[in-house]
Amino acid sequence: MIVFVVYSATYLPYRLTFIENDQTTAFDHLMNGFFIVDLIVNFLSSYEDPVTLQEVTDNKLIAINYLKTWFALDFLSTVPTDFFD
């Protein structure tokens, strides 16, 4: 996961800015697939309620919490770079 995040935070902006006619690689597709799986897993993973300190396992509450916190950033990380060409 760290390798994908470092790659998408450093090399992808450089590639999109300075390299013309660049093609998407198999690594890019693998990275996008991994981020999509991570997005789905986050919708299914419980979290600890900060007030009650209890584990929340209700899927609706998990989805609401995820949508309010990290969903936007995670969703943007799944957008294929071809979209920007």
Backbone as CSV, one residue per row, in Angstrom:
resi,resn,N_x,N_y,N_z,CA_x,CA_y,CA_z,C_x,C_y,C_z
1,MET,0.836,-1.191,0.000,0.000,0.000,0.000,0.877,1.251,0.000
2,ILE,1.940,1.232,0.784,2.830,2.390,0.855,3.482,2.666,-0.502
3,VAL,3.864,1.618,-1.200,4.485,1.786,-2.517,3.504,2.461,-3.475
4,PHE,2.244,2.015,-3.464,1.235,2.618,-4.344,0.988,4.077,-3.989
5,VAL,0.936,4.385,-2.721,0.680,5.765,-2.300,1.859,6.667,-2.674
6,VAL,3.076,6.210,-2.428,4.252,7.009,-2.780,4.322,7.208,-4.294
7,TYR,4.053,6.159,-5.049,4.058,6.255,-6.509,3.022,7.260,-6.993
8,SER,1.802,7.160,-6.475,0.751,8.055,-6.946,0.940,9.489,-6.466
9,ALA,1.670,9.680,-5.387,1.902,11.035,-4.878,3.117,11.707,-5.508
10,THR,4.023,10.937,-6.074,5.244,11.530,-6.618,5.346,11.390,-8.131
11,TYR,5.371,10.174,-8.614,5.631,9.964,-10.030,4.444,10.316,-10.918
12,LEU,3.241,9.981,-10.502,2.079,10.260,-11.349,1.901,11.746,-11.676
13,PRO,2.006,12.665,-10.706,1.899,14.079,-11.071,2.998,14.512,-12.059
14,TYR,4.211,14.014,-11.857,5.309,14.319,-12.782,4.979,13.812,-14.182
15,ARG,4.522,12.563,-14.250,4.211,11.947,-15.532,3.078,12.673,-16.254
16,LEU,2.048,13.039,-15.520,0.915,13.737,-16.121,1.291,15.131,-16.603
17,THR,2.256,15.752,-15.940,2.639,17.116,-16.275,3.665,17.191,-17.402
18,PHE,4.674,16.355,-17.366,5.817,16.533,-18.251,5.985,15.506,-19.367
19,ILE,5.324,14.391,-19.302,5.535,13.353,-20.314,4.339,13.334,-21.263
20,GLU,4.599,13.599,-22.545,3.539,13.605,-23.547,3.304,12.191,-24.071
21,ASN,2.072,11.933,-24.471,1.694,10.647,-25.063,2.097,9.464,-24.194
22,ASP,1.936,9.616,-22.918,2.291,8.538,-21.998,1.172,7.509,-21.951
23,GLN,1.538,6.254,-21.912,0.569,5.163,-21.875,0.445,4.620,-20.444
24,THR,-0.752,4.189,-20.111,-0.984,3.570,-18.815,-0.310,2.205,-18.802
25,THR,0.377,1.908,-17.712,1.096,0.636,-17.594,0.275,-0.374,-16.807
26,ALA,0.737,-1.605,-16.819,0.088,-2.660,-16.034,0.161,-2.322,-14.547
27,PHE,1.251,-1.677,-14.136,1.389,-1.274,-12.734,0.306,-0.274,-12.359
28,ASP,-0.024,0.644,-13.270,-1.088,1.620,-13.020,-2.435,0.923,-12.838
29,HIS,-2.703,-0.067,-13.685,-3.953,-0.816,-13.560,-3.994,-1.612,-12.254
30,LEU,-2.884,-2.195,-11.894,-2.801,-2.930,-10.629,-3.039,-1.993,-9.449
31,MET,-2.428,-0.830,-9.500,-2.586,0.154,-8.435,-4.041,0.610,-8.339
32,ASN,-4.679,0.902,-9.470,-6.076,1.315,-9.460,-6.975,0.215,-8.904
33,GLY,-6.715,-1.021,-9.291,-7.484,-2.149,-8.760,-7.319,-2.285,-7.257
34,PHE,-6.103,-2.101,-6.790,-5.843,-2.192,-5.358,-6.580,-1.099,-4.596
35,PHE,-6.586,0.120,-5.135,-7.292,1.221,-4.479,-8.805,1.003,-4.490
36,ILE,-9.344,0.382,-5.535,-10.769,0.071,-5.577,-11.122,-0.969,-4.514
37,VAL,-10.286,-1.985,-4.381,-10.505,-2.995,-3.336,-10.427,-2.344,-1.959
38,ASP,-9.468,-1.440,-1.762,-9.339,-0.734,-0.494,-10.588,0.092,-0.195
39,LEU,-11.140,0.709,-1.214,-12.370,1.492,-1.064,-13.508,0.599,-0.563
40,ILE,-13.665,-0.562,-1.163,-14.719,-1.496,-0.771,-14.492,-2.011,0.647
41,VAL,-13.262,-2.364,0.961,-12.945,-2.872,2.305,-13.251,-1.827,3.369
42,ASN,-12.991,-0.565,3.076,-13.278,0.488,4.050,-14.768,0.635,4.321
43,PHE,-15.605,0.313,3.348,-17.050,0.341,3.571,-17.504,-0.826,4.450
44,LEU,-16.678,-1.837,4.599,-17.051,-3.025,5.366,-16.308,-3.154,6.692
45,SER,-15.383,-2.249,6.977,-14.552,-2.345,8.178,-15.156,-1.552,9.334
46,SER,-15.229,-2.199,10.474,-15.768,-1.518,11.651,-14.808,-0.431,12.119
47,TYR,-15.314,0.434,12.972,-14.487,1.493,13.540,-14.894,1.703,14.992
48,GLU,-14.064,2.415,15.727,-14.345,2.691,17.131,-15.016,4.052,17.260
49,ASP,-16.176,4.067,17.898,-16.882,5.327,18.128,-16.067,6.164,19.105
50,PRO,-15.732,7.403,18.751,-14.883,8.222,19.617,-15.555,8.635,20.935
51,VAL,-16.869,8.625,20.972,-17.579,9.030,22.189,-17.734,7.862,23.150
52,THR,-18.267,6.741,22.652,-18.540,5.597,23.524,-17.370,4.627,23.616
53,LEU,-16.409,4.749,22.723,-15.257,3.849,22.624,-15.672,2.407,22.351
54,GLN,-16.855,2.244,21.749,-17.361,0.928,21.369,-17.118,0.703,19.885
55,GLU,-16.931,-0.557,19.515,-16.759,-0.898,18.109,-18.104,-0.806,17.399
56,VAL,-18.134,-0.104,16.276,-19.354,0.050,15.490,-19.306,-0.967,14.359
57,THR,-20.320,-1.842,14.303,-20.360,-2.885,13.279,-21.570,-2.768,12.356
58,ASP,-22.427,-1.794,12.590,-23.594,-1.586,11.735,-23.135,-1.023,10.390
59,ASN,-23.464,-1.725,9.299,-22.979,-1.329,7.967,-23.405,0.075,7.576
60,LYS,-24.606,0.472,7.929,-25.076,1.811,7.580,-24.242,2.873,8.289
61,LEU,-23.975,2.677,9.582,-23.165,3.633,10.332,-21.716,3.658,9.841
62,ILE,-21.211,2.501,9.457,-19.849,2.430,8.910,-19.775,3.230,7.615
63,ALA,-20.756,3.048,6.741,-20.767,3.762,5.463,-20.879,5.271,5.678
64,ILE,-21.747,5.689,6.579,-21.906,7.125,6.859,-20.607,7.709,7.395
65,ASN,-19.974,7.005,8.325,-18.712,7.483,8.899,-17.629,7.578,7.826
66,TYR,-17.539,6.565,6.976,-16.519,6.563,5.925,-16.778,7.677,4.909
67,LEU,-18.029,7.890,4.544,-18.351,8.959,3.602,-18.005,10.333,4.167
68,LYS,-18.099,10.480,5.482,-17.794,11.761,6.124,-16.298,11.978,6.327
69,THR,-15.514,10.915,6.281,-14.090,11.056,6.599,-13.211,10.893,5.364
70,TRP,-12.762,9.693,5.054,-11.733,9.465,4.058,-12.234,9.121,2.664
71,PHE,-13.542,9.010,2.484,-14.055,8.540,1.196,-13.621,9.414,0.024
72,ALA,-13.720,10.721,0.147,-13.397,11.616,-0.972,-11.959,11.408,-1.444
73,LEU,-11.026,11.362,-0.518,-9.624,11.162,-0.888,-9.402,9.772,-1.492
74,ASP,-10.008,8.765,-0.891,-9.867,7.415,-1.433,-10.482,7.299,-2.818
75,PHE,-11.620,7.939,-3.019,-12.266,7.882,-4.328,-11.401,8.561,-5.391
76,LEU,-10.834,9.708,-5.056,-9.970,10.403,-6.012,-8.742,9.583,-6.372
77,SER,-8.277,8.763,-5.445,-7.105,7.937,-5.733,-7.438,6.794,-6.678
78,THR,-8.719,6.495,-6.870,-9.089,5.409,-7.779,-9.352,5.884,-9.196
79,VAL,-9.408,7.199,-9.415,-9.658,7.727,-10.758,-8.453,7.396,-11.645
80,PRO,-8.677,6.705,-12.752,-7.551,6.380,-13.632,-6.894,7.625,-14.215
81,THR,-5.594,7.583,-14.375,-4.861,8.744,-14.896,-5.237,9.043,-16.340
82,ASP,-5.760,8.073,-17.075,-6.202,8.305,-18.447,-7.342,9.321,-18.497
83,PHE,-8.051,9.455,-17.407,-9.165,10.392,-17.319,-8.686,11.822,-17.528
84,PHE,-7.443,12.118,-17.154,-6.914,13.464,-17.228,-6.293,13.795,-18.581
85,ASP,-6.150,12.837,-19.450,-5.531,13.077,-20.766,-6.465,13.771,-21.705
